[in-house]
Amino acid sequence: MLLFLPLFFYAQNNIRISGSITDSLSKPLASAIITIQTPEKKIYSITDFYGKFSNQLSTNLNKINLSIKLIGYIDKDTIINV
């Protein structure tokens, strides 16, 4: 008996998304919540003491939604072109 299982492989890009979050006076914002969203998943991150964050993501999309939230500040949503 021969068993045939089709396997599908999709090309995915490994993408590193990193940056720093600052206020209007260029002071780093610690503990900001960063949400990276694709149709497949959501990845959450928190900025460090220096306002920096970094995440790695595997996706085959051209655009990714990035959201930044911090208490006392206006939320910021943006689209990143990969």
Secondary structure as UniProt FT lines:
FT   STRAND          13..20
FT   TURN            24..25
FT   TURN            30..31
FT   STRAND          33..37
FT   STRAND          42..46
FT   TURN            49..50
FT   STRAND          52..59
FT   STRAND          63..69
FT   TURN            71..72
FT   STRAND          76..81
//
